[in-house]
Amino acid sequence: MLNTTRNFLKQSSKRSYTTSSAKYVLEHLKERCLIRVVGAEVSEFLQGLITNDIKHLENGPGSMYTMFLNTKGRVTHDSIIYRTEEDNSYLIECDLDGVEALQRQLKLYRVRRKIDIIGLQKEYKIHALFNVNNANVGSSLTYNVNSELVVPCDKLNATLPSTSSKFHRDLSIFRDPRINLLGSRVISKIDVDVKEQIKDLVEVDDSSKDYRWFRYNLGVGEGTSDLPTGNCFPLEANCDYLHGVSFHKGCYIGQELTARTYHTGVIRKRLMPLHFTTVPSKIPDEPTIVHENDNLGKFRGLHGNVGLALLRISKALNYGEIKVGDGVAKVLRPSWWPVEVSKEKMSLQKS
């Protein structure tokens, strides 16, 4: 069993969402895996490589969203970092396609530090546990400022209301640190029957809607297909909105451009969902989205009747409905985006 710490930050009055007629879906994320990093200097080591502040995990929640950047400030890997019960040890979740590249990147900057970097893709697996109704964020959610479903499932929350993790039999369950709408991560050894064990806590629905469809509805990118290595920036990928960037921690690889972009307020493009009224017959060969001779951005992915694209916010929202290949999609501002973002408003006025 994966040893993961049981003591986290006390419950706060952060934003919370609840839904009725919950349908929880459990999906094995075969494209995601874990790397263990352990050593006396591991916190200092990671602090210089990630966009978020590793100190948040010292006495805080059990997991944290972050990104690794190259020296030009472009994203190389998106990640969730998990704190473990073992001292000076963390688990780094990343894309399976990029695990070897991330290990090389970590070893490159390890220099002479005594830090072990171990791939766990053959030992552990990751599941997503989510409420498929949360894809319909505009109509089915209730805002609750008095409580937070730290593990967003009533039964799990009732069992352990003051933490961001839950431990049940051979499962380690973490609240997704990005937004509550995304549900939870379930970590286990490869040979564990997760569905059999999780049913003690929550009823799992055999929905035809999968995790990628769910993420795309919310406008959340994940992995190298949505966030091409070396070809996107953290703020354009909504890393700040997903609680994955610290602007107060100090220097890290790629920090200069990220900080300058944030403080100047010029973030004209962001990942946004596409809700297709006419689904394209195929994924467009040309990723550039041009509508009425206006370059709106880059197409990132299509899954069922939803897609994901890096769009010029102001222009895309002004059109409302755009052509993508031979399909037609509605563009909506994700409801989980901050209600008031002065820098973004400034950017929209300039664009």
BELKABEL-V635053 format. One record per residue. RES is the residue in three letters. D_LAST is the distance of its C-alpha to the last C-alpha in whole Angstrom. Layout:
res=[RES | RES]
d_last=[D_LAST | D_LAST]
This chain:
res=[MET | LEU | ASN | THR | THR | ARG | ASN | PHE | LEU | LYS | GLN | SER | SER | LYS | ARG | SER | TYR | THR | THR | SER | SER | ALA | LYS | TYR | VAL | LEU | GLU | HIS | LEU | LYS | GLU | ARG | CYS | LEU | ILE | ARG | VAL | VAL | GLY | ALA | GLU | VAL | SER | GLU | PHE | LEU | GLN | GLY | LEU | ILE | THR | ASN | ASP | ILE | LYS | HIS | LEU | GLU | ASN | GLY | PRO | GLY | SER | MET | TYR | THR | MET | PHE | LEU | ASN | THR | LYS | GLY | ARG | VAL | THR | HIS | ASP | SER | ILE | ILE | TYR | ARG | THR | GLU | GLU | ASP | ASN | SER | TYR | LEU | ILE | GLU | CYS | ASP | LEU | ASP | GLY | VAL | GLU | ALA | LEU | GLN | ARG | GLN | LEU | LYS | LEU | TYR | ARG | VAL | ARG | ARG | LYS | ILE | ASP | ILE | ILE | GLY | LEU | GLN | LYS | GLU | TYR | LYS | ILE | HIS | ALA | LEU | PHE | ASN | VAL | ASN | ASN | ALA | ASN | VAL | GLY | SER | SER | LEU | THR | TYR | ASN | VAL | ASN | SER | GLU | LEU | VAL | VAL | PRO | CYS | ASP | LYS | LEU | ASN | ALA | THR | LEU | PRO | SER | THR | SER | SER | LYS | PHE | HIS | ARG | ASP | LEU | SER | ILE | PHE | ARG | ASP | PRO | ARG | ILE | ASN | LEU | LEU | GLY | SER | ARG | VAL | ILE | SER | LYS | ILE | ASP | VAL | ASP | VAL | LYS | GLU | GLN | ILE | LYS | ASP | LEU | VAL | GLU | VAL | ASP | ASP | SER | SER | LYS | ASP | TYR | ARG | TRP | PHE | ARG | TYR | ASN | LEU | GLY | VAL | GLY | GLU | GLY | THR | SER | ASP | LEU | PRO | THR | GLY | ASN | CYS | PHE | PRO | LEU | GLU | ALA | ASN | CYS | ASP | TYR | LEU | HIS | GLY | VAL | SER | PHE | HIS | LYS | GLY | CYS | TYR | ILE | GLY | GLN | GLU | LEU | THR | ALA | ARG | THR | TYR | HIS | THR | GLY | VAL | ILE | ARG | LYS | ARG | LEU | MET | PRO | LEU | HIS | PHE | THR | THR | VAL | PRO | SER | LYS | ILE | PRO | ASP | GLU | PRO | THR | ILE | VAL | HIS | GLU | ASN | ASP | ASN | LEU | GLY | LYS | PHE | ARG | GLY | LEU | HIS | GLY | ASN | VAL | GLY | LEU | ALA | LEU | LEU | ARG | ILE | SER | LYS | ALA | LEU | ASN | TYR | GLY | GLU | ILE | LYS | VAL | GLY | ASP | GLY | VAL | ALA | LYS | VAL | LEU | ARG | PRO | SER | TRP | TRP | PRO | VAL | GLU | VAL | SER | LYS | GLU | LYS | MET | SER | LEU | GLN | LYS | SER]
d_last=[52 | 49 | 49 | 46 | 46 | 47 | 46 | 43 | 41 | 42 | 40 | 38 | 36 | 33 | 31 | 33 | 33 | 36 | 37 | 40 | 42 | 41 | 41 | 41 | 40 | 41 | 40 | 41 | 38 | 40 | 37 | 37 | 39 | 40 | 41 | 43 | 43 | 46 | 47 | 48 | 44 | 42 | 40 | 39 | 39 | 36 | 34 | 34 | 32 | 30 | 27 | 29 | 32 | 35 | 37 | 35 | 38 | 41 | 42 | 39 | 38 | 39 | 36 | 33 | 30 | 28 | 27 | 29 | 27 | 27 | 27 | 24 | 23 | 22 | 24 | 28 | 29 | 28 | 31 | 33 | 35 | 39 | 41 | 45 | 48 | 49 | 48 | 46 | 45 | 41 | 41 | 37 | 36 | 34 | 34 | 37 | 36 | 35 | 38 | 39 | 36 | 36 | 39 | 39 | 36 | 38 | 41 | 39 | 38 | 41 | 43 | 47 | 46 | 48 | 46 | 47 | 44 | 45 | 44 | 45 | 44 | 48 | 49 | 46 | 44 | 41 | 40 | 38 | 39 | 36 | 37 | 35 | 35 | 32 | 30 | 30 | 28 | 27 | 30 | 33 | 32 | 34 | 32 | 35 | 34 | 38 | 39 | 37 | 38 | 38 | 39 | 38 | 41 | 43 | 47 | 45 | 44 | 47 | 49 | 47 | 45 | 44 | 42 | 40 | 42 | 45 | 48 | 50 | 53 | 52 | 48 | 45 | 43 | 39 | 37 | 33 | 32 | 28 | 28 | 31 | 30 | 31 | 35 | 37 | 38 | 42 | 43 | 47 | 49 | 49 | 52 | 52 | 51 | 48 | 48 | 52 | 51 | 48 | 50 | 52 | 49 | 47 | 47 | 45 | 44 | 44 | 41 | 40 | 36 | 36 | 34 | 31 | 31 | 30 | 28 | 26 | 26 | 25 | 22 | 24 | 24 | 27 | 29 | 28 | 28 | 25 | 24 | 25 | 27 | 25 | 22 | 20 | 19 | 20 | 17 | 15 | 19 | 19 | 21 | 21 | 21 | 24 | 25 | 26 | 24 | 26 | 24 | 28 | 30 | 30 | 30 | 30 | 29 | 25 | 25 | 23 | 20 | 20 | 20 | 18 | 15 | 16 | 17 | 14 | 12 | 9 | 10 | 7 | 10 | 13 | 17 | 17 | 20 | 21 | 24 | 26 | 27 | 29 | 29 | 29 | 32 | 31 | 28 | 26 | 28 | 24 | 22 | 19 | 17 | 17 | 17 | 17 | 17 | 13 | 13 | 12 | 14 | 17 | 20 | 22 | 25 | 27 | 30 | 32 | 29 | 26 | 24 | 22 | 18 | 15 | 13 | 9 | 9 | 7 | 8 | 12 | 13 | 12 | 14 | 17 | 19 | 18 | 21 | 22 | 25 | 27 | 26 | 24 | 22 | 21 | 18 | 18 | 17 | 20 | 22 | 23 | 19 | 20 | 20 | 18 | 16 | 14 | 12 | 10 | 10 | 9 | 6 | 5 | 6 | 4 | 0]
